Protein backbone atom coordinates (compact mmCIF):
# COMPACT_ATOMS: atom_id res chain seq x y z
CA UNK A 1 0.00 0.00 0.00
CA UNK A 2 1.36 3.43 -0.89
CA UNK A 3 1.45 6.36 1.56
CA UNK A 4 -1.52 8.11 -0.05
CA UNK A 5 -3.75 5.06 0.35
CA UNK A 6 -2.42 4.39 3.85
CA UNK A 7 -3.08 8.01 4.89
CA UNK A 8 -6.69 7.77 3.66
CA UNK A 9 -7.17 4.37 5.31
CA UNK A 10 -5.82 5.52 8.68
CA UNK A 11 -7.89 8.71 8.77
CA UNK A 12 -11.02 6.73 7.84
CA UNK A 13 -10.22 4.15 10.52
CA UNK A 14 -9.81 6.82 13.19
CA UNK A 15 -13.18 8.31 12.22
CA UNK A 16 -15.05 5.01 12.00
CA UNK A 17 -13.79 3.63 15.31
CA UNK A 18 -14.65 6.71 17.39
CA UNK A 19 -11.01 7.45 18.18
CA UNK A 20 -11.62 11.17 18.81
CA UNK A 21 -14.25 10.43 21.45
CA UNK A 22 -12.18 7.64 23.01
CA UNK A 23 -9.13 9.86 23.39
CA UNK A 24 -11.27 12.67 24.85
CA UNK A 25 -12.68 10.18 27.39
CA UNK A 26 -9.19 8.97 28.32
CA UNK A 27 -8.02 12.55 28.73
CA UNK A 28 -10.89 13.35 31.11
CA UNK A 29 -10.34 10.13 33.10
CA UNK A 30 -6.57 10.64 33.50
CA UNK A 31 -5.39 11.02 37.10
CA UNK A 32 -2.89 13.62 36.02
CA UNK A 33 -2.30 15.62 32.88
CA UNK A 34 -0.53 13.62 30.19
CA UNK A 35 2.63 15.12 28.69
CA UNK A 36 2.02 18.19 26.54
CA UNK A 37 -1.40 18.54 28.15
CA UNK A 38 -2.44 21.69 26.33
CA UNK A 39 -2.74 20.12 22.90
CA UNK A 40 -5.65 18.17 21.53
CA UNK A 41 -4.73 14.49 21.33
CA UNK A 42 -6.86 13.90 18.25
CA UNK A 43 -9.04 16.16 16.12
CA UNK A 44 -10.12 15.44 12.57
CA UNK A 45 -12.11 18.08 10.68
CA UNK A 46 -14.34 17.21 7.77
CA UNK A 47 -12.61 17.24 4.40
CA UNK A 48 -13.06 20.01 1.87
CA UNK A 49 -12.04 20.73 -1.69
CA UNK A 50 -8.90 22.90 -1.49
CA UNK A 51 -9.04 26.41 -2.93
CA UNK A 52 -5.89 25.75 -4.96
CA UNK A 53 -3.63 22.93 -6.04
CA UNK A 54 -1.00 22.13 -3.42
CA UNK A 55 2.20 20.16 -3.99
CA UNK A 56 3.27 17.10 -2.09
CA UNK A 57 -0.19 15.63 -1.57
CA UNK A 58 -1.32 18.45 0.74
CA UNK A 59 -4.40 18.92 -1.44
CA UNK A 60 -5.24 15.22 -1.01
CA UNK A 61 -4.90 15.62 2.76
CA UNK A 62 -7.32 18.58 2.72
CA UNK A 63 -9.86 16.51 0.81
CA UNK A 64 -9.75 13.98 3.67
CA UNK A 65 -9.64 16.51 6.50
CA UNK A 66 -9.50 20.30 6.26
CA UNK A 67 -7.31 20.37 9.41
CA UNK A 68 -6.24 17.83 12.00
CA UNK A 69 -4.30 17.21 15.19
CA UNK A 70 -2.56 13.90 15.78
CA UNK A 71 -0.99 13.89 19.25
CA UNK A 72 0.87 17.17 19.09
CA UNK A 73 1.16 17.25 15.30
CA UNK A 74 -1.21 19.94 14.06
CA UNK A 75 -1.81 20.38 10.34
CA UNK A 76 -3.20 23.85 9.77
CA UNK A 77 -6.31 24.66 7.74
CA UNK A 78 -5.57 25.77 4.20
CA UNK A 79 -6.22 29.46 4.93
CA UNK A 80 -3.51 29.40 7.64
CA UNK A 81 -0.72 28.01 5.43
CA UNK A 82 1.92 30.73 5.11
CA UNK A 83 5.49 31.20 3.89
CA UNK A 84 8.16 30.69 6.54
CA UNK A 85 11.84 31.45 6.38
CA UNK A 86 13.72 28.46 7.76
CA UNK A 87 16.99 29.73 9.26
CA UNK A 88 19.94 28.30 11.15
CA UNK A 89 21.31 29.53 14.50
CA UNK A 90 23.15 32.38 12.75
CA UNK A 91 19.91 33.57 11.13
CA UNK A 92 20.96 32.38 7.68
CA UNK A 93 18.48 30.44 5.50
CA UNK A 94 19.03 26.68 5.76
CA UNK A 95 18.73 26.49 1.96
CA UNK A 96 17.29 28.44 -0.94
CA UNK A 97 13.96 26.63 -1.07
CA UNK A 98 10.61 28.38 -0.54
CA UNK A 99 9.12 26.85 2.64
CA UNK A 100 5.47 26.95 3.69
CA UNK A 101 4.39 26.46 7.28
CA UNK A 102 1.64 23.87 7.04
CA UNK A 103 1.49 23.00 10.71
CA UNK A 104 2.93 22.96 14.18
CA UNK A 105 4.64 20.34 16.30
CA UNK A 106 3.93 20.82 20.00
CA UNK A 107 4.81 24.20 21.41
CA UNK A 108 7.97 25.22 19.56
CA UNK A 109 8.45 23.43 16.29
CA UNK A 110 7.06 23.86 12.80
CA UNK A 111 5.84 21.50 10.11
CA UNK A 112 7.20 22.93 6.86
CA UNK A 113 6.67 21.93 3.25
CA UNK A 114 8.86 22.86 0.30
CA UNK A 115 6.50 24.80 -1.95
CA UNK A 116 8.12 23.41 -5.09
CA UNK A 117 8.80 19.74 -4.34
CA UNK A 118 6.29 19.02 -1.56
CA UNK A 119 9.01 17.65 0.76
CA UNK A 120 8.01 17.93 4.42
CA UNK A 121 10.29 18.64 7.37
CA UNK A 122 9.91 19.09 11.10
CA UNK A 123 11.88 22.23 11.84
CA UNK A 124 12.99 23.62 15.20
CA UNK A 125 14.75 26.94 15.48
CA UNK A 126 15.90 26.09 19.02
CA UNK A 127 18.04 23.16 17.87
CA UNK A 128 21.25 24.63 19.31
CA UNK A 129 19.70 24.50 22.80
CA UNK A 130 19.49 20.71 22.39
CA UNK A 131 22.98 20.30 20.96
CA UNK A 132 21.75 19.23 17.54
CA UNK A 133 23.68 20.10 14.39
CA UNK A 134 20.64 20.95 12.26
CA UNK A 135 17.22 22.57 12.74
CA UNK A 136 15.70 19.81 10.56
CA UNK A 137 14.46 17.11 12.94
CA UNK A 138 13.06 14.74 10.31
CA UNK A 139 12.24 14.66 6.62
CA UNK A 140 9.55 12.96 4.53
CA UNK A 141 9.11 13.00 0.76
CA UNK A 142 5.59 14.44 0.96
CA UNK A 143 2.51 14.98 3.14
CA UNK A 144 1.04 11.47 2.72
CA UNK A 145 4.33 9.89 3.84
CA UNK A 146 4.48 12.24 6.83
CA UNK A 147 0.90 11.51 7.89
CA UNK A 148 1.26 7.74 7.34
CA UNK A 149 4.64 7.21 9.01
CA UNK A 150 4.95 10.08 11.50
CA UNK A 151 1.63 11.72 12.47
CA UNK A 152 -0.24 8.38 12.51
CA UNK A 153 2.68 6.00 12.48
CA UNK A 154 5.72 4.46 14.10
CA UNK A 155 7.99 7.49 13.59
CA UNK A 156 5.80 9.74 15.77
CA UNK A 157 8.38 9.50 18.56
CA UNK A 158 10.86 11.33 16.32
CA UNK A 159 8.88 14.60 16.21
CA UNK A 160 10.95 15.90 19.12
CA UNK A 161 14.29 14.83 17.65
CA UNK A 162 16.44 11.72 17.40
CA UNK A 163 15.38 9.22 20.07
CA UNK A 164 18.91 8.81 21.39
CA UNK A 165 19.24 12.59 21.86
CA UNK A 166 16.00 13.16 23.80
CA UNK A 167 16.25 13.83 27.52
CA UNK A 168 13.42 11.56 28.53
CA UNK A 169 11.29 8.90 26.85
CA UNK A 170 8.11 11.03 26.76
CA UNK A 171 6.53 8.56 24.35
CA UNK A 172 6.20 5.96 27.11
CA UNK A 173 3.31 7.92 28.67
CA UNK A 174 2.01 9.77 25.63
CA UNK A 175 -1.73 9.02 25.17
CA UNK A 176 -1.58 9.27 21.37
CA UNK A 177 1.29 6.82 21.01
CA UNK A 178 -0.43 4.39 23.39
CA UNK A 179 -3.66 4.65 21.41
CA UNK A 180 -1.92 4.10 18.06
CA UNK A 181 -0.31 0.92 19.41
CA UNK A 182 -3.62 -0.36 20.84
CA UNK A 183 -5.45 0.39 17.59
CA UNK A 184 -2.88 -1.53 15.55
CA UNK A 185 -1.61 1.55 13.70
CA UNK A 186 1.90 0.65 14.85
CA UNK A 187 3.36 -2.57 16.13
CA UNK A 188 6.83 -3.05 17.58
CA UNK A 189 8.03 0.15 15.95
CA UNK A 190 6.92 -1.04 12.53
CA UNK A 191 3.72 -0.19 10.74
CA UNK A 192 1.22 -2.93 10.12
C-alpha angles and dihedrals in degrees: 000000000000123000093256092056092042091051091052092045094050095047090048091048092051090051096045096047096050093245094156092056093043093053091046089052092049091049092053092046095049115117090218135012113281117233114291089018097178096068127082110252093213133001125160119184122203115271123255138186106263118242091231141012112275126198126235097035094293089128090054089051091052090052088057097041128357089215135351146182121213109183099310096335107108120187108200125230114262094256090058097054107114140168115269129190108226108209138176127234091280091055093252120134112263088225140338096266123119106244126199122201104229097166152343134258112211116304105324114021135081135221105221132186126199103241092216105041102023092233112156127215137179104228129193121184091196094064094121089061088062096044094247121148096221138036089223106095097179140349134214129183093238146340097280091053090048094049093044099045105025115020093038100014152067095285093062089105089065095065089094095047139278110341093232091054098050118106096224136011095251090167091071091074100025110125094212095052091047091050094048090053093048092048092052094246088126132019126187091341092305127098119246 
